[in-house]
């Protein structure tokens, strides 16, 4: 599903001429999302002491809408 999401976003970014720095920020975010479960399956240590990264920025309202819809 992640591949399909990236293809969708790529089409949108191309159509709207999104700047490279925005695309790279999105790529970094998706890379982190992908790497988290990979590390968890490879990591045999106790992860209870791991503190999650705190995000201070609010997501775009369109993304908030989709996240709420998926969460139902």
Buried (B, 14 or more C-beta within 10 A) or exposed (E): EEEEEEEEBEEEBEEEEBEEEEBEEBEEEBEEEEEEEEEEEEEEEEEEEEEEEEEEEEEEEEEEEEEEEEEE
